[in-house]
Amino acid sequence: MAFPDRLFHDLLYRPLGNPLVSQLLGAFWDVYHQLRDQLGTPDEPPADVAKRHRDIYTAVQAGDKTAAVFAHFDGVRNRLARLHSR
């Protein structure tokens, strides 16, 4: 699922035309892939992942920056919490 997820986020931020944002996203994905084994596999059903991405898109469309940021990192935050509780 990583490639479609990365593409979604790349397309979401591309209209900004900000090379720094692109570099930061690239750095995030590099770190994410390096830590993927430690984070464990996502335990969310694909329908939940799709809903979160719809929520991100909807928040961006509505100009709700806070909701967009929180929706962006819910999946990673949940996986980190699972890792921490082991």
Summary of the structure (lengths in Angstrom):
residues: 86
radius of gyration: 13.3
end to end distance: 24.4
largest distance: 40.7
contacts: 186
relative contact order: 0.12
helix: 85%
strand: 0%
